[in-house]
Amino acid sequence: MKNLFFLLSYTSLFACGSSTFNCGTIDSKYEKDGKYYFSLILSNTGGGDQNDAGRIYGDVSVEQTVYLLKFIGDEHCIEEE
């Protein structure tokens, strides 16, 4: 039983290891065709100068429950595999 727990823990660690998260600040929220979206100001994830490109925007689709729980100015992260 102890070995099974260790094996499951070890497997789940590597299963999630390839995922990355991109985060940003919610700049606006909108609904279109029954779907919910956040417009994010993406965080600077790469190297380089913080002042070089200005704001980088990205729109992401979210579930209605997430849409209702988050507010403009909150941070939101999306998982990319």
C-alpha positions as CSV (number, residue, x, y, z in Angstrom):
1,M,0.0,0.0,0.0
2,K,2.8,2.4,0.9
3,N,4.6,1.6,-2.4
4,L,1.4,2.2,-4.4
5,F,1.0,5.7,-2.8
6,F,4.6,6.5,-3.6
7,L,4.2,5.3,-7.2
8,L,1.0,7.4,-7.7
9,S,2.7,10.5,-6.2
10,Y,5.7,10.0,-8.4
11,T,3.6,9.6,-11.5
12,S,1.5,12.6,-10.9
13,L,4.6,14.7,-10.3
14,F,5.9,13.9,-13.8
15,A,2.5,14.1,-15.4
16,C,2.2,17.8,-14.4
17,G,5.9,18.5,-15.1
18,S,5.4,19.5,-18.8
19,S,2.8,22.2,-18.1
20,T,3.6,25.9,-17.9
21,F,1.5,28.7,-16.7
22,N,1.1,32.1,-18.3
23,C,-0.3,34.8,-15.9
24,G,-1.6,38.2,-16.4
25,T,-3.8,40.9,-14.9
26,I,-7.5,41.1,-15.9
27,D,-7.9,44.3,-17.8
28,S,-11.5,43.7,-19.0
29,K,-14.2,41.1,-19.0
30,Y,-16.8,40.4,-21.7
31,E,-19.3,37.9,-22.9
32,K,-19.8,36.9,-26.6
33,D,-22.1,34.3,-28.0
34,G,-22.7,32.8,-24.6
35,K,-19.0,32.4,-23.8
36,Y,-17.0,34.3,-21.2
37,Y,-13.6,36.0,-21.8
38,F,-10.9,37.9,-19.9
39,S,-8.6,40.4,-21.6
40,L,-5.3,40.0,-19.9
41,I,-2.3,42.2,-19.6
42,L,0.3,39.4,-19.8
43,S,3.1,39.3,-17.3
44,N,6.6,39.6,-18.6
45,T,7.8,36.0,-18.7
46,G,10.9,36.4,-20.8
47,G,14.2,38.1,-20.2
48,G,15.0,41.5,-21.4
49,D,14.1,45.0,-20.5
50,Q,10.8,45.6,-18.7
51,N,10.2,48.8,-20.7
52,D,10.8,47.5,-24.3
53,A,7.4,46.6,-25.7
54,G,4.7,48.1,-23.6
55,R,1.6,46.1,-22.7
56,I,0.9,42.7,-24.2
57,Y,-2.7,41.7,-24.3
58,G,-4.3,38.3,-24.7
59,D,-7.9,37.2,-24.6
60,V,-8.8,33.9,-22.9
61,S,-12.0,32.0,-22.7
62,V,-13.1,31.0,-19.1
63,E,-15.9,29.1,-17.5
64,Q,-18.8,31.2,-16.2
65,T,-18.0,30.4,-12.6
66,V,-14.5,31.7,-13.0
67,Y,-15.8,34.8,-14.8
68,L,-18.1,35.6,-11.9
69,L,-15.5,35.0,-9.2
70,K,-12.7,37.2,-10.8
71,F,-12.6,41.0,-11.0
72,I,-10.8,43.5,-13.1
73,G,-7.3,43.9,-11.6
74,D,-7.1,40.3,-10.4
75,E,-4.4,38.0,-11.6
76,H,-5.5,35.0,-13.8
77,C,-3.2,32.2,-14.9
78,I,-3.8,29.8,-17.8
79,E,-2.2,26.4,-18.1
80,E,-0.4,25.5,-21.4
81,E,0.7,22.0,-22.1
